[in-house]
């Protein structure tokens, strides 16, 4: 409810922040449900999302870049990719220009599982977006992109401020 001590903008900012938090929590629950159904842990799920996002951008991700995004060691990335490849979620492809470089891609089996699980959510999202004009969606997109950038900047600042779990200082 709108409180008279708050300006309309303050009230809207609080409501938007609350809604984004609830959206984030619900999205995590959905992701964890998918992971649980397919024997994945939280890092596995983050890796699959990173691979999917990279493919969507048209710039496949390397194992090294994946390790940077997930903030894990190269040995952990190798174990992670091996596990996801064995389970049929990922595949490794060598770069045709530089055979030393490896790119990670969603495997057909993994993509089919994700599509089957998330298709109903996609339909619900389409239904929600149908209620907005193109101009409204452009504004929403601009807002969400700016919020996501802000969140990533904060995440990176937090990572930089804490000790690196991969490279511990000598005792």
MARBA-3410 file (N, C-alpha, C, O; in Angstrom, 1 decimal):
171
0.9,-1.2,0.0,0.0,0.0,0.0,0.9,1.2,0.0,1.9,1.3,0.6 ~ 0.5,2.3,-0.7,1.2,3.5,-0.8,1.2,4.2,0.5,0.1,4.4,1.1 ~ 2.3,4.6,1.1,2.4,5.3,2.4,2.7,6.7,2.1,3.5,7.1,1.3 ~ 1.9,7.6,2.9,2.0,9.0,2.7,3.4,9.6,3.0,3.8,10.6,2.4 ~ 4.2,8.9,3.8,5.6,9.4,4.1,6.5,9.1,3.0,7.6,9.7,2.9
6.2,8.3,2.0,7.0,8.0,0.9,6.5,8.8,-0.3,5.3,9.0,-0.5 ~ 7.5,9.2,-1.1,7.0,9.7,-2.4,6.6,8.5,-3.3,6.9,7.4,-3.0 ~ 5.9,8.9,-4.4,5.5,7.8,-5.3,6.7,7.1,-5.8,6.7,5.8,-6.0 ~ 7.7,7.8,-6.2,8.9,7.2,-6.7,9.6,6.3,-5.7,10.0,5.2,-6.1 ~ 9.7,6.7,-4.4,10.2,5.8,-3.4,9.4,4.5,-3.3,10.0,3.4,-3.1
8.1,4.7,-3.3,7.2,3.5,-3.2,7.4,2.6,-4.4,7.6,1.4,-4.2 ~ 7.5,3.2,-5.6,7.7,2.3,-6.8,9.0,1.6,-6.7,9.1,0.5,-7.1 ~ 10.1,2.4,-6.3,11.4,1.8,-6.2,11.4,0.6,-5.2,12.0,-0.5,-5.5 ~ 10.7,0.7,-4.1,10.7,-0.4,-3.1,9.9,-1.6,-3.7,10.3,-2.7,-3.5 ~ 8.8,-1.3,-4.4,8.0,-2.3,-5.0,8.7,-3.1,-6.1,8.7,-4.3,-6.2
9.5,-2.3,-6.9,10.3,-2.9,-8.0,11.4,-3.8,-7.4,11.6,-4.9,-7.8 ~ 12.0,-3.3,-6.4,13.1,-4.1,-5.7,12.5,-5.3,-5.1,13.1,-6.4,-5.3 ~ 11.4,-5.3,-4.4,10.8,-6.4,-3.9,10.4,-7.4,-5.0,10.6,-8.6,-4.8 ~ 9.8,-6.9,-6.1,9.4,-7.8,-7.2,10.6,-8.5,-7.8,10.6,-9.7,-8.1 ~ 11.7,-7.7,-8.0,12.9,-8.3,-8.6,13.5,-9.4,-7.7,13.9,-10.5,-8.1
13.4,-9.2,-6.4,13.9,-10.2,-5.4,13.1,-11.4,-5.5,13.6,-12.5,-5.5 ~ 11.8,-11.3,-5.5,10.9,-12.4,-5.6,11.1,-13.2,-6.9,11.1,-14.4,-6.9 ~ 11.2,-12.4,-8.0,11.5,-13.0,-9.3,12.8,-13.9,-9.2,12.8,-15.0,-9.7 ~ 13.8,-13.3,-8.7,15.1,-14.0,-8.6,15.0,-15.3,-7.8,15.5,-16.3,-8.2 ~ 14.3,-15.2,-6.7,14.1,-16.4,-5.8,13.3,-17.5,-6.5,13.7,-18.6,-6.5
12.2,-17.1,-7.2,11.4,-18.0,-7.9,12.2,-18.6,-9.1,12.1,-19.8,-9.3 ~ 13.0,-17.8,-9.8,13.8,-18.3,-10.9,14.9,-19.3,-10.3,15.1,-20.4,-11.0 ~ 15.4,-19.1,-9.2,16.4,-20.0,-8.5,15.7,-21.3,-8.2,16.2,-22.4,-8.4 ~ 14.5,-21.3,-7.7,13.7,-22.5,-7.4,13.4,-23.3,-8.6,13.6,-24.5,-8.6 ~ 13.1,-22.6,-9.7,12.8,-23.3,-11.0,14.1,-24.0,-11.5,14.1,-25.1,-11.9
15.2,-23.2,-11.4,16.5,-23.8,-11.8,16.9,-25.0,-11.0,17.4,-25.9,-11.5 ~ 16.7,-24.9,-9.7,17.0,-26.0,-8.8,16.2,-27.2,-9.1,16.6,-28.3,-9.0 ~ 14.9,-27.0,-9.4,14.0,-28.1,-9.8,14.5,-28.8,-11.0,14.6,-30.0,-11.0 ~ 14.9,-28.0,-12.0,15.5,-28.6,-13.3,16.8,-29.4,-12.9,17.0,-30.5,-13.3 ~ 17.6,-28.8,-12.1,18.9,-29.4,-11.7,18.6,-30.7,-11.0,19.3,-31.7,-11.2
17.7,-30.7,-10.0,17.4,-31.9,-9.2,16.9,-33.0,-10.1,17.2,-34.2,-9.9 ~ 16.0,-32.7,-11.1,15.5,-33.7,-12.0,16.6,-34.4,-12.8,16.4,-35.5,-13.2 ~ 17.7,-33.7,-13.0,18.7,-34.2,-14.0,20.0,-34.4,-13.3,21.1,-34.5,-14.0 ~ 20.0,-34.5,-12.0,21.3,-34.8,-11.2,22.4,-33.8,-11.3,23.5,-34.1,-11.3 ~ 22.0,-32.5,-11.4,22.9,-31.4,-11.6,23.0,-30.7,-10.2,22.1,-30.6,-9.5
24.2,-30.1,-10.0,24.4,-29.3,-8.8,24.3,-27.8,-9.3,24.2,-27.5,-10.5 ~ 24.4,-26.9,-8.3,24.3,-25.5,-8.6,25.3,-25.0,-9.6,25.0,-24.2,-10.5 ~ 26.6,-25.4,-9.5,27.6,-25.0,-10.4,27.4,-25.6,-11.8,27.6,-24.9,-12.8 ~ 26.9,-26.8,-11.9,26.5,-27.4,-13.2,25.5,-26.5,-13.9,25.6,-26.2,-15.1 ~ 24.5,-26.1,-13.1,23.4,-25.3,-13.7,23.9,-23.9,-14.2,23.6,-23.5,-15.2
24.8,-23.3,-13.4,25.4,-22.0,-13.8,26.2,-22.2,-15.0,26.2,-21.3,-15.9 ~ 26.9,-23.3,-15.1,27.8,-23.6,-16.3,26.9,-23.7,-17.6,27.2,-23.2,-18.6 ~ 25.8,-24.5,-17.4,24.9,-24.7,-18.6,24.3,-23.3,-19.0,24.1,-23.1,-20.2 ~ 23.9,-22.5,-18.1,23.4,-21.2,-18.4,24.4,-20.3,-19.1,24.1,-19.6,-20.1 ~ 25.7,-20.4,-18.6,26.7,-19.6,-19.3,27.0,-20.1,-20.7,27.2,-19.3,-21.6
26.9,-21.4,-20.9,27.1,-22.0,-22.3,26.0,-21.5,-23.2,26.2,-21.1,-24.3 ~ 24.7,-21.6,-22.6,23.5,-21.2,-23.4,23.6,-19.7,-23.8,23.3,-19.4,-24.9 ~ 23.9,-18.9,-22.8,24.0,-17.5,-23.1,25.1,-17.1,-24.1,24.8,-16.3,-25.0 ~ 26.2,-17.8,-24.0,27.3,-17.6,-25.0,26.8,-18.0,-26.4,27.1,-17.3,-27.4 ~ 26.2,-19.1,-26.5,25.7,-19.6,-27.8,24.6,-18.6,-28.4,24.6,-18.3,-29.5
23.8,-18.1,-27.5,22.7,-17.2,-27.9,23.3,-15.9,-28.5,22.8,-15.3,-29.4 ~ 24.5,-15.5,-27.9,25.2,-14.3,-28.3,26.0,-14.5,-29.6,26.5,-13.6,-30.2 ~ 26.1,-15.8,-30.0,26.9,-16.2,-31.2,28.4,-16.2,-30.9,29.1,-16.1,-31.9 ~ 28.7,-16.3,-29.7,30.2,-16.3,-29.3,30.4,-17.5,-28.3,30.4,-17.3,-27.1 ~ 30.5,-18.7,-28.8,30.7,-19.9,-27.9,31.8,-19.6,-26.9,32.8,-18.9,-27.1
31.6,-20.2,-25.7,32.5,-20.0,-24.6,33.6,-21.1,-24.5,33.3,-22.2,-24.9 ~ 34.8,-20.7,-24.1,35.8,-21.7,-23.9,35.8,-22.1,-22.5,35.2,-21.5,-21.6 ~ 36.5,-23.3,-22.2,36.5,-23.7,-20.8,37.2,-22.7,-19.9,36.8,-22.5,-18.7 ~ 38.2,-22.0,-20.4,38.9,-21.0,-19.6,38.0,-19.8,-19.2,37.9,-19.4,-18.1 ~ 37.2,-19.4,-20.2,36.3,-18.3,-19.9,35.2,-18.7,-19.0,34.7,-18.0,-18.1
34.7,-20.0,-19.1,33.7,-20.5,-18.2,34.2,-20.5,-16.8,33.5,-20.1,-15.9 ~ 35.5,-20.9,-16.6,36.1,-20.9,-15.3,36.1,-19.5,-14.7,35.9,-19.3,-13.5 ~ 36.4,-18.5,-15.5,36.4,-17.1,-15.1,35.0,-16.7,-14.7,34.8,-16.0,-13.6 ~ 34.0,-17.0,-15.5,32.7,-16.6,-15.2,32.2,-17.3,-13.9,31.4,-16.6,-13.1 ~ 32.6,-18.5,-13.6,32.1,-19.2,-12.5,33.0,-19.0,-11.3,32.7,-19.5,-10.2
34.2,-18.4,-11.5,35.2,-18.2,-10.5,35.7,-19.5,-9.9,35.7,-19.7,-8.6 ~ 36.0,-20.4,-10.8,36.5,-21.7,-10.3,37.9,-22.0,-11.0,38.1,-21.4,-12.1 ~ 38.6,-22.9,-10.5,40.0,-23.2,-11.0,39.9,-24.0,-12.3,38.8,-24.5,-12.7 ~ 41.0,-24.1,-13.1,41.0,-24.8,-14.3,40.7,-26.3,-14.1,40.1,-26.9,-14.9 ~ 41.3,-26.8,-13.0,41.0,-28.2,-12.7,39.5,-28.5,-12.4,39.0,-29.5,-12.8
38.9,-27.6,-11.7,37.5,-27.7,-11.4,36.6,-27.6,-12.7,35.6,-28.3,-12.9 ~ 37.1,-26.7,-13.6,36.4,-26.6,-14.9,36.4,-27.9,-15.7,35.5,-28.3,-16.2 ~ 37.6,-28.5,-15.7,37.8,-29.7,-16.4,36.9,-30.8,-15.9,36.2,-31.5,-16.6 ~ 36.9,-30.9,-14.6,36.0,-31.9,-13.9,34.5,-31.6,-14.2,33.7,-32.5,-14.5 ~ 34.1,-30.4,-14.2,32.8,-29.9,-14.5,32.4,-30.3,-15.9,31.3,-30.9,-16.1
33.2,-29.9,-16.8,32.9,-30.1,-18.3,32.9,-31.6,-18.6,32.0,-32.1,-19.3 ~ 33.8,-32.4,-18.0,33.8,-33.8,-18.2,32.5,-34.4,-17.7,31.9,-35.2,-18.4 ~ 32.1,-34.0,-16.5,30.8,-34.5,-15.9,29.6,-34.2,-16.8,28.8,-35.0,-17.0 ~ 29.6,-32.9,-17.2,28.4,-32.5,-18.0,28.4,-33.1,-19.4,27.4,-33.4,-20.0 ~ 29.6,-33.4,-19.9,29.7,-34.0,-21.2,29.3,-35.5,-21.1,28.5,-36.0,-22.0
29.7,-36.2,-20.1,29.3,-37.6,-19.9,27.8,-37.7,-19.7,27.2,-38.7,-20.2 ~ 27.2,-36.7,-19.1,25.8,-36.8,-18.8,25.0,-36.3,-20.0,23.7,-36.4,-20.0 ~ 25.6,-35.9,-21.1,24.9,-35.6,-22.3,24.4,-34.1,-22.4,23.6,-33.8,-23.2 ~ 24.9,-33.3,-21.5,24.5,-31.9,-21.5,25.3,-31.0,-22.3,24.9,-30.0,-22.9 ~ 26.6,-31.3,-22.4,27.6,-30.4,-23.2,28.4,-31.3,-24.1,28.5,-32.5,-24.0
28.9,-30.5,-25.1,29.9,-31.2,-26.0,31.0,-30.2,-26.2,30.8,-29.0,-26.2 ~ 32.2,-30.7,-26.5,33.4,-29.9,-26.8,33.6,-29.9,-28.3,33.5,-31.0,-28.9 ~ 33.9,-28.8,-28.9,34.2,-28.7,-30.3,35.5,-27.9,-30.4,35.7,-26.9,-29.8 ~ 36.4,-28.4,-31.3,37.6,-27.7,-31.5,37.4,-26.6,-32.5,36.5,-26.7,-33.4 ~ 38.0,-25.5,-32.3,38.0,-24.3,-33.3,38.6,-24.8,-34.6,39.7,-25.4,-34.6
37.9,-24.5,-35.7,38.4,-24.9,-37.0,39.6,-24.1,-37.4,40.4,-24.6,-38.1 ~ 39.8,-22.9,-36.9,40.9,-22.1,-37.3,42.1,-22.4,-36.4,43.3,-22.2,-36.8 ~ 41.9,-22.7,-35.1,43.0,-23.0,-34.2,42.6,-24.2,-33.4,41.8,-24.2,-32.4 ~ 43.1,-25.4,-33.8,42.7,-26.7,-33.2,43.0,-26.8,-31.7,42.5,-27.7,-31.0 ~ 43.9,-25.9,-31.2,44.2,-25.9,-29.8,43.1,-25.4,-28.9,42.9,-25.7,-27.7
42.2,-24.5,-29.6,41.1,-23.9,-28.8,39.9,-24.8,-28.8,39.5,-25.4,-29.9 ~ 39.2,-24.9,-27.7,38.0,-25.7,-27.5,36.9,-24.8,-27.2,37.0,-23.9,-26.3 ~ 35.7,-25.0,-27.8,34.5,-24.3,-27.5,33.5,-25.3,-26.8,33.5,-26.5,-27.2 ~ 32.7,-24.8,-25.9,31.7,-25.6,-25.3,30.3,-25.3,-25.9,30.0,-24.1,-26.1 ~ 29.5,-26.3,-26.1,28.2,-26.1,-26.7,27.2,-27.0,-26.0,27.6,-28.0,-25.4
26.0,-26.6,-26.0,24.9,-27.5,-25.5,24.8,-28.7,-26.4,24.8,-28.6,-27.6 ~ 24.8,-29.9,-25.8,24.6,-31.1,-26.6,23.1,-31.2,-26.9,22.3,-30.7,-26.2 ~ 22.8,-31.9,-28.0,21.4,-32.1,-28.4,20.6,-32.7,-27.2,19.4,-32.2,-27.0 ~ 21.1,-33.7,-26.5,20.3,-34.3,-25.5,20.0,-33.3,-24.3,18.9,-33.2,-23.9 ~ 21.0,-32.5,-23.9,20.9,-31.5,-22.9,19.9,-30.4,-23.3,19.1,-30.0,-22.5
20.0,-30.0,-24.6,19.1,-29.0,-25.1,17.7,-29.5,-25.1,16.7,-28.7,-24.7 ~ 17.5,-30.7,-25.5,16.1,-31.3,-25.5,15.5,-31.3,-24.1,14.3,-31.0,-23.9 ~ 16.3,-31.7,-23.1,15.8,-31.7,-21.7,15.4,-30.3,-21.2,14.4,-30.2,-20.6 ~ 16.3,-29.4,-21.6,16.0,-28.0,-21.1,14.7,-27.5,-21.8,13.9,-26.8,-21.2 ~ 14.6,-27.7,-23.1,13.4,-27.2,-23.9,12.2,-27.8,-23.3,11.2,-27.1,-23.1
12.2,-29.1,-23.0,11.0,-29.8,-22.5,10.6,-29.2,-21.1,9.4,-29.1,-20.9 ~ 11.6,-29.0,-20.3,11.3,-28.5,-19.0,10.9,-27.0,-19.0,9.9,-26.6,-18.3 ~ 11.5,-26.2,-19.8,11.3,-24.7,-19.7,10.3,-24.2,-20.7,9.9,-23.0,-20.7 ~ 9.8,-25.1,-21.6,8.8,-24.6,-22.6,7.6,-24.0,-22.0,7.1,-23.0,-22.5 ~ 7.0,-24.6,-21.0,5.8,-24.0,-20.3,6.1,-22.7,-19.8,5.2,-21.8,-19.8
7.2,-22.5,-19.2,7.6,-21.1,-18.7,7.7,-20.1,-19.8,7.3,-19.0,-19.7 ~ 8.3,-20.6,-21.0,8.4,-19.7,-22.1,7.0,-19.3,-22.6,6.8,-18.1,-23.0 ~ 6.1,-20.2,-22.6,4.7,-19.9,-23.0,4.1,-18.8,-22.1,3.4,-17.9,-22.5 ~ 4.3,-19.0,-20.8,3.8,-18.1,-19.8,4.4,-16.7,-20.0,3.7,-15.7,-19.9 ~ 5.7,-16.7,-20.2,6.4,-15.4,-20.5,5.9,-14.7,-21.8,5.6,-13.5,-21.8
5.6,-15.5,-22.8,5.0,-15.0,-24.0,3.7,-14.4,-23.8,3.4,-13.3,-24.3 ~ 2.9,-15.0,-22.9,1.5,-14.5,-22.6,1.6,-13.2,-21.8,0.9,-12.3,-22.1 ~ 2.6,-13.1,-20.9,2.8,-11.9,-20.2,3.2,-10.7,-21.1,2.6,-9.6,-21.1 ~ 4.2,-11.0,-22.0,4.7,-10.0,-22.9,3.6,-9.5,-23.9,3.7,-8.4,-24.4 ~ 2.7,-10.4,-24.2,1.7,-10.0,-25.2,0.8,-8.9,-24.6,0.1,-8.2,-25.4
0.8,-8.7,-23.3,0.0,-7.6,-22.7,0.7,-6.3,-22.7,0.2,-5.3,-22.1 ~ 1.9,-6.2,-23.3,2.6,-4.9,-23.4,2.9,-4.5,-24.8,3.1,-5.3,-25.7 ~ 2.9,-3.2,-25.0,3.2,-2.7,-26.3,4.7,-2.8,-26.6,5.5,-3.1,-25.7 ~ 5.2,-2.7,-27.9,6.6,-2.8,-28.2,7.4,-1.7,-27.4,8.5,-2.0,-26.9 ~ 6.8,-0.5,-27.3,7.5,0.6,-26.6,7.6,0.2,-25.2,8.7,0.5,-24.6
6.6,-0.3,-24.5,6.7,-0.7,-23.1,7.8,-1.8,-22.9,8.5,-1.7,-22.0 ~ 7.8,-2.8,-23.8,8.8,-3.8,-23.7,10.2,-3.3,-23.9,11.1,-3.7,-23.3 ~ 10.4,-2.3,-24.8,11.7,-1.6,-24.9,12.1,-1.0,-23.6,13.3,-1.0,-23.3 ~ 11.2,-0.3,-23.0,11.5,0.3,-21.7,11.8,-0.7,-20.6,12.8,-0.6,-19.9 ~ 11.0,-1.8,-20.6,11.3,-2.9,-19.6,12.7,-3.5,-19.9,13.4,-3.7,-19.0
13.0,-3.7,-21.2,14.2,-4.3,-21.5,15.4,-3.4,-21.1,16.4,-3.9,-20.5 ~ 15.3,-2.1,-21.4,16.3,-1.2,-21.0,16.5,-1.2,-19.5,17.7,-1.2,-19.0 ~ 15.4,-1.2,-18.7,15.5,-1.2,-17.3,16.2,-2.5,-16.8,17.1,-2.4,-16.0 ~ 15.7,-3.6,-17.3,16.2,-4.9,-16.8,17.7,-5.1,-17.2,18.5,-5.6,-16.4 ~ 18.1,-4.6,-18.3,19.5,-4.7,-18.8,20.3,-3.8,-17.9,21.4,-4.3,-17.5
19.9,-2.7,-17.5,20.6,-1.8,-16.6,20.7,-2.4,-15.2,21.8,-2.3,-14.6 ~ 19.7,-3.0,-14.7,19.7,-3.6,-13.4,20.6,-4.8,-13.4,21.3,-5.1,-12.5 ~ 20.6,-5.6,-14.5,21.5,-6.8,-14.6,23.0,-6.3,-14.6,23.8,-7.0,-14.0 ~ 23.2,-5.3,-15.4,24.6,-4.7,-15.4,25.0,-4.3,-14.0,26.1,-4.5,-13.6 ~ 24.1,-3.6,-13.3,24.4,-3.1,-11.9,24.7,-4.3,-11.0,25.6,-4.3,-10.2
23.9,-5.4,-11.1,24.1,-6.6,-10.3,25.4,-7.2,-10.6,26.1,-7.6,-9.7 ~ 25.8,-7.4,-11.9,27.1,-8.0,-12.2,28.2,-7.1,-11.7,29.2,-7.6,-11.2 ~ 28.1,-5.8,-11.8,29.1,-4.9,-11.3,29.3,-5.1,-9.8,30.5,-5.2,-9.3 ~ 28.2,-5.2,-9.1,28.3,-5.5,-7.6,28.9,-6.8,-7.3,29.7,-7.0,-6.5 ~ 28.5,-7.8,-8.1,29.0,-9.2,-7.9,30.6,-9.2,-8.1,31.3,-9.7,-7.3
31.0,-8.5,-9.2,32.4,-8.4,-9.4,33.2,-7.6,-8.3,34.3,-8.0,-8.0 ~ 32.6,-6.6,-7.8,33.2,-5.9,-6.7,33.3,-6.7,-5.4,34.3,-6.7,-4.7 ~ 32.3,-7.5,-5.2,32.3,-8.4,-4.0,33.4,-9.5,-4.2,34.1,-9.8,-3.3 ~ 33.4,-10.0,-5.4,34.5,-11.0,-5.7,35.9,-10.4,-5.5,36.8,-11.1,-4.9 ~ 36.1,-9.2,-6.0,37.4,-8.6,-5.9,37.8,-8.3,-4.4,38.9,-8.3,-4.1
36.8,-8.1,-3.6,37.0,-7.7,-2.2,37.3,-8.9,-1.3,37.9,-8.8,-0.2 ~ 36.9,-10.1,-1.7,37.1,-11.3,-0.9,38.3,-12.1,-1.4,38.7,-12.0,-2.5 ~ 38.9,-12.9,-0.5,40.1,-13.7,-0.9,39.6,-14.7,-2.0,38.5,-15.2,-2.0 ~ 40.5,-14.9,-2.9,40.3,-15.8,-4.0,40.4,-17.3,-3.5,41.4,-17.7,-3.0 ~ 39.3,-18.1,-3.6,39.3,-19.4,-3.0,40.2,-20.3,-3.8,40.7,-21.4,-3.4
40.5,-19.9,-5.1,41.3,-20.8,-5.9,42.8,-20.6,-5.7,43.6,-21.5,-5.6 ~ 43.2,-19.3,-5.4,44.6,-19.0,-5.2,44.8,-18.5,-3.8,44.8,-17.3,-3.6 ~ 44.9,-19.4,-2.9,45.1,-19.0,-1.5,46.5,-18.5,-1.3,47.5,-19.0,-1.8 ~ 46.7,-17.5,-0.4,48.0,-17.0,-0.1,48.8,-18.0,0.6,48.3,-18.8,1.3 ~ 50.1,-18.1,0.4,51.0,-19.1,1.1,50.9,-18.9,2.6,50.7,-17.8,3.1
51.0,-20.0,3.3,50.9,-20.0,4.8,52.2,-19.5,5.4,52.2,-19.4,6.6
END
